């Protein structure tokens, strides 16, 4: 009976460790996905802003 309890405790401990490891990996993956998405948005915004300002300056130069 004592061996059964020890085995059960070991299995339960392994299950808990695997659960926490899986949760940590999922959180890491989600963080990386969000980080990549935010960097993509920043790059897109940075690319749009200079072209808009160049377009405005061309309009001003053509229409004094």
Secondary structure, DSSP 8 states (H G I E B T S, - for coil): -HHHHHHHHHHHHHHHHHHHHHHHHHHHHHHHHHHHHHHHHHHHHHHHHHHHHHHHHHHHHH--
